[in-house]
């Protein structure tokens, strides 16, 4: 559509101007074709470099404005650590370590972290600390991880043991929360010989599946309110009313990441693989012809809905990793490749400075709060959209690396 616009636009000018604009158009087209010809590993390197150029300090990831142990920075930094492992280039590690070193003091205290808020989002950035502790031997990173685990030891729960999303969101489990805490707890249990935390992670997946899975669609509701007191909660089931794309992406990534640390003989491992396979079979039904998934994932045809970058990047990553780990049939790699091609051709832009931008990222999505978020279709499609949101760019880099294996 943009091509036709540019051609029609040139026809309004005199011949010489038309010729100049034609060559500009041809140059831009050639740049786009060259970008589309990249393999996935080269694309990961290019995009990681783009993020580091526009956000020179890791706390700036996700458009951060202050030094903070935010979950979005954690997603971006996990991607950079995977780049470090894949390429051996120290600059990726140094980028993350500089951020964590500034955040964490010698006693393991984390800047601005407040355990008493019981905010499960805080836990996600703890995933970066395993590599930092192993590589540097600096004990403050282990002390910080211990603090995060202590929060989860006393974190409020539903009556059957599911972690509340936050203290301010009482009696609620959100899909997002599984990504924030469960893989961290499983890894902590595996690395420090505390298998009870592996058991806890598996328990959380089972409970969240029980309370959010929709048999009719094969998808997962964004959240569940045990008390049924929220205006967004179905009075009979407690479900939120819609299937938000990114929440399903968080859930899918959580499953494949946590399984890295759950032993082969663990009695819950098979359940988690079944969850992965079920979602793997379901997601292609909702993928559009370009390979993208929508903000409200099951209502692509509704006016105002749009192909959204974070759900597409997250599902691309999770599918590619599930194939690489042998959890699903290798044929599903084509679904992840289709997502990559859709992102590359429809949502990624090459900038004048040589960097890449990932467009159409939902900035935030939630339920309740003030102003109140009711979980309606209209709510989700009217949340702010921006470029280069780390909830999309981090999974995109990680997905490219998985597809490059």
C-alpha positions in Angstrom: 0.0 0.0 0.0 2.9 2.3 0.8 4.4 1.6 -2.6 1.4 2.6 -4.5 1.1 5.8 -2.4 4.7 6.8 -3.2 4.2 6.1 -6.9 1.0 8.1 -7.1 2.6 10.9 -5.1 5.5 11.2 -7.6 3.1 11.6 -10.6 2.1 15.0 -9.3 5.6 16.5 -9.9 7.4 17.7 -13.0 9.4 15.1 -14.9 12.8 16.0 -13.3 11.4 15.9 -9.7 9.6 12.7 -10.6 12.9 11.1 -11.7 14.6 12.2 -8.5 11.9 10.8 -6.3 11.9 7.6 -8.3 15.6 7.0 -7.5 14.9 7.8 -3.8 12.1 5.3 -3.8 14.3 2.7 -5.5 17.1 3.2 -3.0 14.6 2.8 -0.1 13.2 -0.3 -1.7 16.7 -1.8 -2.1 17.5 -1.1 1.5 14.3 -2.9 2.5 15.0 -5.9 0.3 18.5 -6.1 1.7 17.1 -6.1 5.3 14.6 -8.8 4.4 17.4 -11.0 3.0 19.1 -11.3 6.4 19.2 -14.6 8.2 17.8 -14.7 11.7 21.2 -14.7 13.5 22.3 -11.6 11.6 18.9 -10.0 12.3 19.4 -10.7 16.1 22.8 -9.0 16.0 21.5 -6.0 14.1 18.5 -5.5 16.3 20.5 -6.0 19.6 22.9 -3.4 18.3 20.0 -1.1 17.5 18.7 -1.3 21.0 22.1 -0.6 22.5 22.5 2.4 20.2 19.2 4.0 21.1 19.4 3.0 24.7 23.1 3.3 25.7 22.3 2.4 29.3 20.3 -0.8 30.0 18.0 1.1 32.4 16.8 3.1 29.4 15.5 -0.1 27.7 11.7 0.1 27.3 12.1 3.9 27.3 13.1 3.9 31.0 13.6 7.2 32.7 15.5 6.2 35.8 17.7 3.4 37.2 15.2 0.7 38.0 14.9 -3.1 38.5 11.9 -3.2 36.1 10.6 -6.3 34.5 10.8 -4.8 31.0 14.5 -4.1 31.5 14.8 -7.6 32.7 13.3 -8.9 29.4 15.7 -6.8 27.4 18.7 -7.8 29.5 17.9 -11.5 29.2 18.0 -11.0 25.5 21.4 -9.4 25.7 22.8 -12.2 27.8 21.6 -14.7 25.2 23.4 -12.6 22.6 26.6 -12.8 24.8 26.3 -16.6 24.9 25.6 -16.9 21.2 28.3 -14.6 20.0 30.9 -14.6 22.7 31.0 -10.8 22.5 31.7 -9.2 25.8 29.9 -6.0 25.1 26.5 -7.6 25.6 27.5 -8.9 29.0 29.0 -5.6 30.0 25.8 -3.8 29.1 23.8 -5.9 31.5 26.4 -6.1 34.3 26.8 -2.3 34.4 23.1 -2.0 35.0 22.9 -4.7 37.7 26.1 -3.5 39.4 24.6 0.0 39.8 21.3 -1.4 41.1 22.6 -3.8 43.7 24.8 -2.9 46.7 27.2 -5.2 48.5 24.6 -6.5 50.8 22.3 -7.5 48.0 19.8 -4.6 48.4 18.1 -3.7 45.2 17.6 0.0 44.3 13.9 1.0 44.8 12.8 -2.7 45.4 10.2 -3.0 48.1 9.4 -6.6 49.1 6.4 -5.6 51.1 4.6 -4.5 47.9 4.4 -8.2 46.9 4.7 -7.2 43.3 5.4 -10.4 41.2 6.8 -8.2 38.4 9.9 -7.5 40.5 11.0 -11.1 40.2 11.6 -11.1 36.5 14.8 -9.2 36.4 16.3 -11.7 38.9 16.7 -14.0 35.9 19.7 -12.0 34.8 21.5 -12.5 38.1 22.3 -16.1 37.6 24.7 -15.4 34.7 26.1 -12.4 36.4 26.8 -14.3 39.6 28.4 -17.2 37.7 30.5 -15.1 35.5 31.8 -12.6 38.1 31.6 -14.6 41.3 30.2 -11.4 43.0 28.2 -12.6 46.0 25.9 -9.6 46.0 24.1 -11.1 43.0 23.3 -14.2 45.0 22.2 -12.2 48.0 19.8 -10.2 45.7 18.4 -13.5 44.3 17.9 -14.7 47.9 15.9 -11.5 48.6 13.6 -12.1 45.7 13.0 -15.7 46.8 12.2 -14.5 50.3 9.5 -12.3 48.8 7.9 -15.4 47.1 8.2 -17.4 50.3 5.7 -15.0 51.9 3.9 -13.8 48.8 0.1 -13.8 49.2 -1.8 -16.6 47.6 -5.2 -17.8 46.5 -6.9 -20.4 48.6 -5.4 -23.2 46.5 -1.9 -21.7 46.5 -1.7 -19.6 43.4 0.4 -16.4 43.7 -1.5 -13.2 43.6 -0.3 -10.9 40.8 0.3 -8.1 43.3 -0.8 -7.1 46.8 -3.0 -4.4 45.2 -4.6 -7.1 42.9 -5.9 -9.4 45.6 -7.1 -12.9 44.9 -6.0 -12.6 41.2 -3.7 -14.8 39.1 -2.6 -13.2 35.8 -0.8 -15.0 32.9 1.9 -12.4 33.0 2.8 -13.4 36.5 3.8 -16.9 35.5 6.5 -15.4 33.2 7.7 -13.0 35.9 8.3 -15.6 38.7 8.0 -19.2 37.7 11.1 -19.6 35.5 13.2 -17.7 38.1 12.0 -20.0 40.9 12.7 -23.1 38.9 16.2 -22.0 38.0 16.9 -21.0 41.6 15.8 -24.4 42.7 17.9 -26.2 40.1 21.1 -24.1 40.6 21.1 -23.9 44.4 19.8 -27.5 45.1 16.5 -26.4 46.5 14.0 -28.6 44.6 11.0 -27.3 46.5 11.2 -24.2 44.3 11.0 -26.4 41.2 7.9 -28.0 42.7 6.5 -24.6 43.4 7.0 -23.4 39.8 5.2 -26.5 38.4 2.4 -26.0 40.9 1.9 -22.4 39.7 1.6 -23.6 36.1 -0.9 -26.2 37.0 -3.1 -23.8 38.9 -2.9 -21.0 36.3 -3.9 -23.5 33.6 -6.8 -24.8 35.7 -8.1 -21.3 36.3 -7.5 -19.5 32.9 -7.7 -22.2 30.1 -10.6 -22.1 27.7 -11.4 -25.4 26.2 -13.6 -24.0 23.5 -10.8 -21.9 21.9 -7.6 -23.5 23.2 -6.6 -20.1 24.5 -6.0 -18.6 27.9 -7.9 -15.8 29.6 -5.7 -12.9 30.7 -6.6 -13.3 34.4 -8.7 -15.0 37.0 -10.3 -13.5 40.1 -11.0 -16.0 42.8 -13.2 -13.6 44.7 -15.3 -12.6 41.6 -15.3 -9.1 43.1 -13.7 -7.3 40.1 -16.0 -5.7 37.5 -14.0 -7.4 34.8 -14.5 -10.9 36.4 -17.2 -13.3 35.1 -19.5 -13.9 38.1 -19.5 -17.6 37.5 -15.9 -18.4 36.4 -13.9 -15.4 37.6 -12.3 -15.1 34.1 -11.4 -11.8 32.5 -13.5 -11.4 29.4 -10.9 -11.5 26.6 -7.9 -13.2 25.3 -5.1 -10.6 25.3 -2.3 -11.6 22.9 0.7 -10.6 25.0 -0.6 -12.3 28.1 -0.7 -15.5 26.1 2.8 -14.8 24.8 4.0 -14.3 28.4 2.4 -17.6 29.4 3.9 -19.5 26.4 7.4 -18.1 27.0 7.1 -19.0 30.7 6.4 -22.6 29.9 9.3 -23.2 27.6 11.8 -21.2 29.8 10.9 -22.9 33.1 11.2 -26.4 31.5 15.0 -25.8 31.1 15.2 -26.3 34.9 12.6 -29.0 35.5 14.2 -32.5 35.6 13.2 -35.1 33.1 11.8 -37.3 35.9 9.7 -34.6 37.5 6.1 -35.7 37.8 4.9 -32.3 36.5 7.1 -32.1 33.4 4.7 -34.0 31.2 1.8 -31.7 32.2 3.8 -28.7 31.1 4.7 -30.3 27.8 1.0 -31.0 27.2 0.3 -27.4 27.8 3.0 -26.4 25.3 1.7 -28.8 22.7 -1.9 -27.6 23.1 -1.0 -24.0 22.6 1.3 -24.9 19.7 -1.6 -26.6 18.0 -4.0 -23.7 18.7 -1.9 -20.6 17.8 -1.7 -21.2 14.0 -5.5 -21.0 13.9 -5.2 -17.3 14.9 -2.2 -16.3 12.9 -3.0 -14.0 10.0 -1.7 -14.5 6.4 1.3 -12.3 7.1 2.3 -14.4 10.1 1.2 -12.0 12.8 -1.0 -12.3 15.8 -3.5 -9.6 16.9 -3.8 -7.5 20.1 -7.0 -9.4 21.0 -5.9 -12.6 19.5 -9.2 -14.3 18.5 -10.9 -11.2 17.0 -8.7 -10.2 14.1 -11.8 -9.2 12.0 -13.1 -6.7 14.5 -12.7 -3.0 13.7 -9.9 -1.4 15.6 -8.0 -4.6 16.3 -4.4 -4.8 14.9 -1.4 -7.1 14.4 0.7 -6.5 17.5 4.5 -6.9 17.7 5.0 -8.3 21.2 2.5 -11.2 21.0 4.0 -12.1 17.6 7.6 -11.9 18.8 6.9 -13.8 22.0 5.0 -16.6 20.2 7.8 -16.8 17.6 10.4 -17.3 20.3 8.4 -19.8 22.3 7.5 -21.9 19.2 11.1 -21.9 17.9 12.4 -22.9 21.3 9.7 -25.6 21.8 10.8 -27.1 18.4 14.5 -26.9 19.3 14.0 -28.6 22.7 11.9 -31.4 21.1 8.7 -30.6 22.9 6.7 -30.3 19.6 6.9 -31.6 16.1 9.6 -30.0 14.0 7.0 -28.9 11.4 5.9 -26.1 13.7 9.2 -24.3 13.0 7.4 -23.1 9.9 4.9 -21.2 12.1 7.7 -19.4 13.9 9.4 -18.6 10.6 6.2 -17.2 9.2 6.0 -14.9 12.3 9.6 -13.8 11.8 8.9 -13.0 8.1 5.8 -11.1 9.1 7.6 -9.0 11.6 10.4 -8.3 9.2 8.3 -7.3 6.3 5.4 -5.6 8.0 6.5 -4.2 11.4 10.2 -3.6 11.2 11.6 -0.4 9.8 15.2 0.5 8.9 16.1 4.0 10.1 18.3 6.5 8.5 21.1 5.9 11.1 21.1 2.2 10.1 19.2 1.0 13.2 16.1 -1.2 13.1 12.8 -0.2 14.7 10.0 -2.6 15.8 6.7 -0.9 15.4 3.1 -1.5 16.7 4.0 -2.5 20.2 1.3 -2.2 22.9 2.8 -0.2 25.6 1.0 -1.7 28.6 -2.0 -3.9 29.3 -3.6 -4.8 32.6 -6.8 -5.1 34.6 -8.4 -3.1 37.4 -6.4 -0.2 38.9 -7.1 3.5 38.6 -8.2 4.5 36.0 -10.1 1.2 35.9 -9.2 -1.3 33.2 -12.2 -3.5 32.5 -10.6 -6.0 30.1 -13.1 -5.2 27.3 -12.2 -5.4 23.7 -12.4 -1.6 23.5 -9.9 -1.3 26.4 -7.2 -3.5 24.8 -7.4 -1.9 21.4 -7.2 1.6 22.8 -4.1 1.1 24.9 -1.2 3.2 23.8 1.0 1.9 20.9 4.7 2.7 20.6 7.9 1.6 18.9 10.7 -0.5 20.4 9.0 -1.6 23.5 11.2 -4.1 25.3 8.3 -6.5 25.8 8.5 -7.0 22.0 12.2 -6.3 21.2 13.6 -8.7 23.8 11.6 -11.7 22.6 12.3 -10.7 19.0 16.0 -10.9 19.6 15.6 -14.2 21.5 13.4 -15.6 18.8 15.8 -14.8 16.1 18.5 -16.6 18.1 16.3 -19.7 18.5 15.5 -19.7 14.8 19.2 -19.4 14.0 20.1 -22.6 15.9 
